């Protein structure tokens, strides 16, 4: 998926990475736990992250991994 338009970002999403069901955060500090989370970053892209951590190392995330995103 390419960059999201502002109108599209107002919708709600269901995001799944492997067996992790993720809630869409509005900003990084909103989660404040080391669990895997997702947000739409300033470039308009979905970004998987962990607060104060490296999601790629903790969860083995690699470029090309599949993430299922459903508009609800």
SULHUUR-V299829 format. One record per pair of residues at least 24 apart in sequence whose ideal C-beta (glycine too) atoms are under 7 Angstrom apart, sorted by the first residue. I is the first residue (numbers start at 0). J is the second residue. Records with the same first field share a line. If there is no record, write none. Layout:
I = J + J
This chain:
0 = 68
2 = 42 + 43 + 44
3 = 39 + 43
8 = 39
10 = 70
11 = 71
12 = 68 + 69 + 70 + 71
13 = 69 + 71
14 = 45 + 66 + 68
15 = 67
16 = 47 + 66
